[in-house]
């Protein structure tokens, strides 16, 4: 059973507490990016459905850009 399946089978309150604990850990970690911390803080009190939609949009918009940027860097490093 995957971690996601375990969380899905938990009571929603337990899953929420676990998610909040992981977010708190990220916010307290000195080596996590300021961008990530700002985003996590800005989600407090937001509508979860709107957040889910925003996350889907970010995944569809940012992931292809990042993948292309990494590919360019890798190919530049191997030829340069």
Buried (B, 14 or more C-beta within 10 A) or exposed (E): EEEEEEBEEEEEEEBEEBEEEEBEEEEEEEEEEEEEBEEBEEBEEEEEEEEEEBEEEEEEEEEEEEEEEEEEEEEEEEEE
